[in-house]
């Protein structure tokens, strides 16, 4: 099982989610509004949030769990759909998951995804 976390530009979220809908076996995802900064520290961004004189760039955080056999496809789909070629397009992280438990049924392991 894999845990995929992606940070994408807010205006690219719809395109990314639409692309992910085309992956058979993907069971769902969660989206969170976030703000932060990368190497550029928010400089040169047309949209930013300032807190205590520090610039933060708004992004969307996508989190999902998937089976190992589609993880590479999911990560590749996010990267391609979120790509603009501009600085700050975001990041995709893929982590291994040791265990999953479906609370409603008590199902454990891959079937709980």
Chimera marker file (.cmm) of the C-alpha trace (Angstrom):
<marker_set name="trace">
<marker id="1" x="0.000" y="0.000" z="0.000" r="1" g="1" b="0" radius="0.5"/>
<marker id="2" x="1.159" y="3.544" z="-0.720" r="1" g="1" b="0" radius="0.5"/>
<marker id="3" x="0.348" y="6.938" z="0.738" r="1" g="1" b="0" radius="0.5"/>
<marker id="4" x="0.647" y="9.696" z="-1.856" r="1" g="1" b="0" radius="0.5"/>
<marker id="5" x="0.829" y="13.337" z="-0.856" r="1" g="1" b="0" radius="0.5"/>
<marker id="6" x="0.839" y="16.021" z="-3.528" r="1" g="1" b="0" radius="0.5"/>
<marker id="7" x="1.099" y="19.780" z="-3.263" r="1" g="1" b="0" radius="0.5"/>
<marker id="8" x="-0.284" y="21.509" z="-6.356" r="1" g="1" b="0" radius="0.5"/>
<marker id="9" x="-1.202" y="25.022" z="-7.431" r="1" g="1" b="0" radius="0.5"/>
<marker id="10" x="-4.783" y="25.886" z="-6.551" r="1" g="1" b="0" radius="0.5"/>
<marker id="11" x="-5.715" y="26.611" z="-10.155" r="1" g="1" b="0" radius="0.5"/>
<marker id="12" x="-4.523" y="23.139" z="-11.245" r="1" g="1" b="0" radius="0.5"/>
<marker id="13" x="-6.623" y="21.158" z="-8.744" r="1" g="1" b="0" radius="0.5"/>
<marker id="14" x="-9.574" y="20.535" z="-11.084" r="1" g="1" b="0" radius="0.5"/>
<marker id="15" x="-7.317" y="19.272" z="-13.854" r="1" g="1" b="0" radius="0.5"/>
<marker id="16" x="-5.481" y="16.949" z="-11.440" r="1" g="1" b="0" radius="0.5"/>
<marker id="17" x="-8.651" y="15.506" z="-9.903" r="1" g="1" b="0" radius="0.5"/>
<marker id="18" x="-10.217" y="15.016" z="-13.339" r="1" g="1" b="0" radius="0.5"/>
<marker id="19" x="-7.122" y="13.101" z="-14.463" r="1" g="1" b="0" radius="0.5"/>
<marker id="20" x="-7.168" y="10.966" z="-11.303" r="1" g="1" b="0" radius="0.5"/>
<marker id="21" x="-10.801" y="10.002" z="-11.944" r="1" g="1" b="0" radius="0.5"/>
<marker id="22" x="-9.550" y="8.083" z="-14.976" r="1" g="1" b="0" radius="0.5"/>
<marker id="23" x="-7.441" y="5.680" z="-12.901" r="1" g="1" b="0" radius="0.5"/>
<marker id="24" x="-9.237" y="2.404" z="-12.294" r="1" g="1" b="0" radius="0.5"/>
<marker id="25" x="-8.773" y="1.113" z="-8.764" r="1" g="1" b="0" radius="0.5"/>
<marker id="26" x="-8.291" y="4.514" z="-7.148" r="1" g="1" b="0" radius="0.5"/>
<marker id="27" x="-10.666" y="4.509" z="-4.197" r="1" g="1" b="0" radius="0.5"/>
<marker id="28" x="-10.698" y="8.165" z="-3.172" r="1" g="1" b="0" radius="0.5"/>
<marker id="29" x="-8.703" y="11.166" z="-2.049" r="1" g="1" b="0" radius="0.5"/>
<marker id="30" x="-8.768" y="14.109" z="0.334" r="1" g="1" b="0" radius="0.5"/>
<marker id="31" x="-7.998" y="17.751" z="-0.410" r="1" g="1" b="0" radius="0.5"/>
<marker id="32" x="-6.840" y="20.414" z="2.025" r="1" g="1" b="0" radius="0.5"/>
<marker id="33" x="-6.286" y="24.148" z="1.530" r="1" g="1" b="0" radius="0.5"/>
<marker id="34" x="-2.759" y="24.981" z="2.634" r="1" g="1" b="0" radius="0.5"/>
<marker id="35" x="-0.192" y="27.734" z="2.336" r="1" g="1" b="0" radius="0.5"/>
<marker id="36" x="3.575" y="27.611" z="2.557" r="1" g="1" b="0" radius="0.5"/>
<marker id="37" x="6.689" y="28.383" z="0.570" r="1" g="1" b="0" radius="0.5"/>
<marker id="38" x="9.402" y="26.581" z="-1.337" r="1" g="1" b="0" radius="0.5"/>
<marker id="39" x="12.850" y="27.561" z="-2.497" r="1" g="1" b="0" radius="0.5"/>
<marker id="40" x="11.614" y="30.901" z="-3.858" r="1" g="1" b="0" radius="0.5"/>
<marker id="41" x="10.114" y="31.901" z="-0.489" r="1" g="1" b="0" radius="0.5"/>
<marker id="42" x="7.033" y="33.259" z="-2.274" r="1" g="1" b="0" radius="0.5"/>
<marker id="43" x="8.987" y="35.852" z="-4.254" r="1" g="1" b="0" radius="0.5"/>
<marker id="44" x="7.637" y="36.527" z="-7.726" r="1" g="1" b="0" radius="0.5"/>
<marker id="45" x="4.265" y="34.934" z="-6.983" r="1" g="1" b="0" radius="0.5"/>
<marker id="46" x="1.235" y="36.927" z="-8.086" r="1" g="1" b="0" radius="0.5"/>
<marker id="47" x="-0.940" y="35.451" z="-5.325" r="1" g="1" b="0" radius="0.5"/>
<marker id="48" x="0.356" y="35.110" z="-1.794" r="1" g="1" b="0" radius="0.5"/>
<marker id="49" x="-0.692" y="35.377" z="1.838" r="1" g="1" b="0" radius="0.5"/>
<marker id="50" x="1.354" y="37.536" z="4.193" r="1" g="1" b="0" radius="0.5"/>
<marker id="51" x="1.520" y="36.620" z="7.871" r="1" g="1" b="0" radius="0.5"/>
<marker id="52" x="3.954" y="38.484" z="10.140" r="1" g="1" b="0" radius="0.5"/>
<marker id="53" x="5.718" y="39.888" z="7.033" r="1" g="1" b="0" radius="0.5"/>
<marker id="54" x="6.373" y="36.385" z="5.651" r="1" g="1" b="0" radius="0.5"/>
<marker id="55" x="4.960" y="35.506" z="2.234" r="1" g="1" b="0" radius="0.5"/>
<marker id="56" x="3.139" y="32.200" z="1.893" r="1" g="1" b="0" radius="0.5"/>
<marker id="57" x="1.822" y="30.798" z="-1.373" r="1" g="1" b="0" radius="0.5"/>
<marker id="58" x="-1.628" y="29.127" z="-1.357" r="1" g="1" b="0" radius="0.5"/>
<marker id="59" x="-1.662" y="25.537" z="-2.602" r="1" g="1" b="0" radius="0.5"/>
<marker id="60" x="-3.856" y="22.457" z="-2.404" r="1" g="1" b="0" radius="0.5"/>
<marker id="61" x="-2.716" y="19.302" z="-0.625" r="1" g="1" b="0" radius="0.5"/>
<marker id="62" x="-3.979" y="16.043" z="-2.099" r="1" g="1" b="0" radius="0.5"/>
<marker id="63" x="-3.727" y="12.908" z="0.027" r="1" g="1" b="0" radius="0.5"/>
<marker id="64" x="-4.638" y="9.414" z="-1.056" r="1" g="1" b="0" radius="0.5"/>
<marker id="65" x="-3.928" y="5.777" z="-0.337" r="1" g="1" b="0" radius="0.5"/>
<marker id="66" x="-3.652" y="3.240" z="-3.116" r="1" g="1" b="0" radius="0.5"/>
<marker id="67" x="-2.466" y="-0.237" z="-3.989" r="1" g="1" b="0" radius="0.5"/>
<marker id="68" x="1.199" y="-0.655" z="-4.936" r="1" g="1" b="0" radius="0.5"/>
<marker id="69" x="0.354" y="-1.616" z="-8.519" r="1" g="1" b="0" radius="0.5"/>
<marker id="70" x="-1.161" y="1.800" z="-9.358" r="1" g="1" b="0" radius="0.5"/>
<marker id="71" x="1.046" y="4.076" z="-7.224" r="1" g="1" b="0" radius="0.5"/>
<marker id="72" x="3.454" y="4.954" z="-10.031" r="1" g="1" b="0" radius="0.5"/>
<marker id="73" x="0.546" y="5.707" z="-12.387" r="1" g="1" b="0" radius="0.5"/>
<marker id="74" x="-1.102" y="7.927" z="-9.760" r="1" g="1" b="0" radius="0.5"/>
<marker id="75" x="2.096" y="9.894" z="-9.083" r="1" g="1" b="0" radius="0.5"/>
<marker id="76" x="2.793" y="10.266" z="-12.806" r="1" g="1" b="0" radius="0.5"/>
<marker id="77" x="-0.793" y="11.398" z="-13.479" r="1" g="1" b="0" radius="0.5"/>
<marker id="78" x="-0.576" y="14.073" z="-10.776" r="1" g="1" b="0" radius="0.5"/>
<marker id="79" x="2.789" y="15.304" z="-12.055" r="1" g="1" b="0" radius="0.5"/>
<marker id="80" x="1.611" y="15.577" z="-15.651" r="1" g="1" b="0" radius="0.5"/>
<marker id="81" x="-1.757" y="17.181" z="-14.824" r="1" g="1" b="0" radius="0.5"/>
<marker id="82" x="-0.261" y="19.729" z="-12.390" r="1" g="1" b="0" radius="0.5"/>
<marker id="83" x="2.672" y="20.707" z="-14.626" r="1" g="1" b="0" radius="0.5"/>
<marker id="84" x="2.717" y="24.286" z="-15.903" r="1" g="1" b="0" radius="0.5"/>
<marker id="85" x="6.459" y="24.590" z="-16.371" r="1" g="1" b="0" radius="0.5"/>
<marker id="86" x="6.597" y="27.463" z="-13.915" r="1" g="1" b="0" radius="0.5"/>
<marker id="87" x="8.369" y="27.631" z="-10.586" r="1" g="1" b="0" radius="0.5"/>
<marker id="88" x="6.208" y="26.403" z="-7.720" r="1" g="1" b="0" radius="0.5"/>
<marker id="89" x="4.251" y="23.724" z="-9.598" r="1" g="1" b="0" radius="0.5"/>
<marker id="90" x="4.438" y="21.590" z="-6.459" r="1" g="1" b="0" radius="0.5"/>
<marker id="91" x="5.663" y="18.214" z="-5.281" r="1" g="1" b="0" radius="0.5"/>
<marker id="92" x="4.506" y="14.595" z="-5.144" r="1" g="1" b="0" radius="0.5"/>
<marker id="93" x="5.634" y="12.233" z="-2.378" r="1" g="1" b="0" radius="0.5"/>
<marker id="94" x="5.071" y="8.471" z="-2.306" r="1" g="1" b="0" radius="0.5"/>
<marker id="95" x="5.386" y="6.659" z="1.038" r="1" g="1" b="0" radius="0.5"/>
<marker id="96" x="4.899" y="3.038" z="2.054" r="1" g="1" b="0" radius="0.5"/>
<marker id="97" x="2.038" y="2.122" z="4.371" r="1" g="1" b="0" radius="0.5"/>
<marker id="98" x="2.380" y="-0.720" z="6.862" r="1" g="1" b="0" radius="0.5"/>
<marker id="99" x="-1.264" y="-1.199" z="7.762" r="1" g="1" b="0" radius="0.5"/>
<marker id="100" x="-4.788" y="0.013" z="6.998" r="1" g="1" b="0" radius="0.5"/>
<marker id="101" x="-7.980" y="-0.635" z="8.934" r="1" g="1" b="0" radius="0.5"/>
<marker id="102" x="-11.474" y="0.183" z="7.695" r="1" g="1" b="0" radius="0.5"/>
<marker id="103" x="-13.251" y="1.485" z="10.788" r="1" g="1" b="0" radius="0.5"/>
<marker id="104" x="-16.780" y="0.602" z="9.632" r="1" g="1" b="0" radius="0.5"/>
<marker id="105" x="-16.080" y="-3.093" z="8.958" r="1" g="1" b="0" radius="0.5"/>
<marker id="106" x="-12.843" y="-3.832" z="10.794" r="1" g="1" b="0" radius="0.5"/>
<marker id="107" x="-11.300" y="-5.007" z="7.514" r="1" g="1" b="0" radius="0.5"/>
<marker id="108" x="-7.493" y="-4.991" z="7.692" r="1" g="1" b="0" radius="0.5"/>
<marker id="109" x="-4.829" y="-4.637" z="5.016" r="1" g="1" b="0" radius="0.5"/>
<marker id="110" x="-5.109" y="-3.965" z="1.282" r="1" g="1" b="0" radius="0.5"/>
<marker id="111" x="-8.872" y="-4.497" z="1.280" r="1" g="1" b="0" radius="0.5"/>
<marker id="112" x="-9.321" y="-1.610" z="3.693" r="1" g="1" b="0" radius="0.5"/>
<marker id="113" x="-8.163" y="0.942" z="1.141" r="1" g="1" b="0" radius="0.5"/>
<link id1="1" id2="2" r="1" g="1" b="0" radius="0.2"/>
<link id1="2" id2="3" r="1" g="1" b="0" radius="0.2"/>
<link id1="3" id2="4" r="1" g="1" b="0" radius="0.2"/>
<link id1="4" id2="5" r="1" g="1" b="0" radius="0.2"/>
<link id1="5" id2="6" r="1" g="1" b="0" radius="0.2"/>
<link id1="6" id2="7" r="1" g="1" b="0" radius="0.2"/>
<link id1="7" id2="8" r="1" g="1" b="0" radius="0.2"/>
<link id1="8" id2="9" r="1" g="1" b="0" radius="0.2"/>
<link id1="9" id2="10" r="1" g="1" b="0" radius="0.2"/>
<link id1="10" id2="11" r="1" g="1" b="0" radius="0.2"/>
<link id1="11" id2="12" r="1" g="1" b="0" radius="0.2"/>
<link id1="12" id2="13" r="1" g="1" b="0" radius="0.2"/>
<link id1="13" id2="14" r="1" g="1" b="0" radius="0.2"/>
<link id1="14" id2="15" r="1" g="1" b="0" radius="0.2"/>
<link id1="15" id2="16" r="1" g="1" b="0" radius="0.2"/>
<link id1="16" id2="17" r="1" g="1" b="0" radius="0.2"/>
<link id1="17" id2="18" r="1" g="1" b="0" radius="0.2"/>
<link id1="18" id2="19" r="1" g="1" b="0" radius="0.2"/>
<link id1="19" id2="20" r="1" g="1" b="0" radius="0.2"/>
<link id1="20" id2="21" r="1" g="1" b="0" radius="0.2"/>
<link id1="21" id2="22" r="1" g="1" b="0" radius="0.2"/>
<link id1="22" id2="23" r="1" g="1" b="0" radius="0.2"/>
<link id1="23" id2="24" r="1" g="1" b="0" radius="0.2"/>
<link id1="24" id2="25" r="1" g="1" b="0" radius="0.2"/>
<link id1="25" id2="26" r="1" g="1" b="0" radius="0.2"/>
<link id1="26" id2="27" r="1" g="1" b="0" radius="0.2"/>
<link id1="27" id2="28" r="1" g="1" b="0" radius="0.2"/>
<link id1="28" id2="29" r="1" g="1" b="0" radius="0.2"/>
<link id1="29" id2="30" r="1" g="1" b="0" radius="0.2"/>
<link id1="30" id2="31" r="1" g="1" b="0" radius="0.2"/>
<link id1="31" id2="32" r="1" g="1" b="0" radius="0.2"/>
<link id1="32" id2="33" r="1" g="1" b="0" radius="0.2"/>
<link id1="33" id2="34" r="1" g="1" b="0" radius="0.2"/>
<link id1="34" id2="35" r="1" g="1" b="0" radius="0.2"/>
<link id1="35" id2="36" r="1" g="1" b="0" radius="0.2"/>
<link id1="36" id2="37" r="1" g="1" b="0" radius="0.2"/>
<link id1="37" id2="38" r="1" g="1" b="0" radius="0.2"/>
<link id1="38" id2="39" r="1" g="1" b="0" radius="0.2"/>
<link id1="39" id2="40" r="1" g="1" b="0" radius="0.2"/>
<link id1="40" id2="41" r="1" g="1" b="0" radius="0.2"/>
<link id1="41" id2="42" r="1" g="1" b="0" radius="0.2"/>
<link id1="42" id2="43" r="1" g="1" b="0" radius="0.2"/>
<link id1="43" id2="44" r="1" g="1" b="0" radius="0.2"/>
<link id1="44" id2="45" r="1" g="1" b="0" radius="0.2"/>
<link id1="45" id2="46" r="1" g="1" b="0" radius="0.2"/>
<link id1="46" id2="47" r="1" g="1" b="0" radius="0.2"/>
<link id1="47" id2="48" r="1" g="1" b="0" radius="0.2"/>
<link id1="48" id2="49" r="1" g="1" b="0" radius="0.2"/>
<link id1="49" id2="50" r="1" g="1" b="0" radius="0.2"/>
<link id1="50" id2="51" r="1" g="1" b="0" radius="0.2"/>
<link id1="51" id2="52" r="1" g="1" b="0" radius="0.2"/>
<link id1="52" id2="53" r="1" g="1" b="0" radius="0.2"/>
<link id1="53" id2="54" r="1" g="1" b="0" radius="0.2"/>
<link id1="54" id2="55" r="1" g="1" b="0" radius="0.2"/>
<link id1="55" id2="56" r="1" g="1" b="0" radius="0.2"/>
<link id1="56" id2="57" r="1" g="1" b="0" radius="0.2"/>
<link id1="57" id2="58" r="1" g="1" b="0" radius="0.2"/>
<link id1="58" id2="59" r="1" g="1" b="0" radius="0.2"/>
<link id1="59" id2="60" r="1" g="1" b="0" radius="0.2"/>
<link id1="60" id2="61" r="1" g="1" b="0" radius="0.2"/>
<link id1="61" id2="62" r="1" g="1" b="0" radius="0.2"/>
<link id1="62" id2="63" r="1" g="1" b="0" radius="0.2"/>
<link id1="63" id2="64" r="1" g="1" b="0" radius="0.2"/>
<link id1="64" id2="65" r="1" g="1" b="0" radius="0.2"/>
<link id1="65" id2="66" r="1" g="1" b="0" radius="0.2"/>
<link id1="66" id2="67" r="1" g="1" b="0" radius="0.2"/>
<link id1="67" id2="68" r="1" g="1" b="0" radius="0.2"/>
<link id1="68" id2="69" r="1" g="1" b="0" radius="0.2"/>
<link id1="69" id2="70" r="1" g="1" b="0" radius="0.2"/>
<link id1="70" id2="71" r="1" g="1" b="0" radius="0.2"/>
<link id1="71" id2="72" r="1" g="1" b="0" radius="0.2"/>
<link id1="72" id2="73" r="1" g="1" b="0" radius="0.2"/>
<link id1="73" id2="74" r="1" g="1" b="0" radius="0.2"/>
<link id1="74" id2="75" r="1" g="1" b="0" radius="0.2"/>
<link id1="75" id2="76" r="1" g="1" b="0" radius="0.2"/>
<link id1="76" id2="77" r="1" g="1" b="0" radius="0.2"/>
<link id1="77" id2="78" r="1" g="1" b="0" radius="0.2"/>
<link id1="78" id2="79" r="1" g="1" b="0" radius="0.2"/>
<link id1="79" id2="80" r="1" g="1" b="0" radius="0.2"/>
<link id1="80" id2="81" r="1" g="1" b="0" radius="0.2"/>
<link id1="81" id2="82" r="1" g="1" b="0" radius="0.2"/>
<link id1="82" id2="83" r="1" g="1" b="0" radius="0.2"/>
<link id1="83" id2="84" r="1" g="1" b="0" radius="0.2"/>
<link id1="84" id2="85" r="1" g="1" b="0" radius="0.2"/>
<link id1="85" id2="86" r="1" g="1" b="0" radius="0.2"/>
<link id1="86" id2="87" r="1" g="1" b="0" radius="0.2"/>
<link id1="87" id2="88" r="1" g="1" b="0" radius="0.2"/>
<link id1="88" id2="89" r="1" g="1" b="0" radius="0.2"/>
<link id1="89" id2="90" r="1" g="1" b="0" radius="0.2"/>
<link id1="90" id2="91" r="1" g="1" b="0" radius="0.2"/>
<link id1="91" id2="92" r="1" g="1" b="0" radius="0.2"/>
<link id1="92" id2="93" r="1" g="1" b="0" radius="0.2"/>
<link id1="93" id2="94" r="1" g="1" b="0" radius="0.2"/>
<link id1="94" id2="95" r="1" g="1" b="0" radius="0.2"/>
<link id1="95" id2="96" r="1" g="1" b="0" radius="0.2"/>
<link id1="96" id2="97" r="1" g="1" b="0" radius="0.2"/>
<link id1="97" id2="98" r="1" g="1" b="0" radius="0.2"/>
<link id1="98" id2="99" r="1" g="1" b="0" radius="0.2"/>
<link id1="99" id2="100" r="1" g="1" b="0" radius="0.2"/>
<link id1="100" id2="101" r="1" g="1" b="0" radius="0.2"/>
<link id1="101" id2="102" r="1" g="1" b="0" radius="0.2"/>
<link id1="102" id2="103" r="1" g="1" b="0" radius="0.2"/>
<link id1="103" id2="104" r="1" g="1" b="0" radius="0.2"/>
<link id1="104" id2="105" r="1" g="1" b="0" radius="0.2"/>
<link id1="105" id2="106" r="1" g="1" b="0" radius="0.2"/>
<link id1="106" id2="107" r="1" g="1" b="0" radius="0.2"/>
<link id1="107" id2="108" r="1" g="1" b="0" radius="0.2"/>
<link id1="108" id2="109" r="1" g="1" b="0" radius="0.2"/>
<link id1="109" id2="110" r="1" g="1" b="0" radius="0.2"/>
<link id1="110" id2="111" r="1" g="1" b="0" radius="0.2"/>
<link id1="111" id2="112" r="1" g="1" b="0" radius="0.2"/>
<link id1="112" id2="113" r="1" g="1" b="0" radius="0.2"/>
</marker_set>
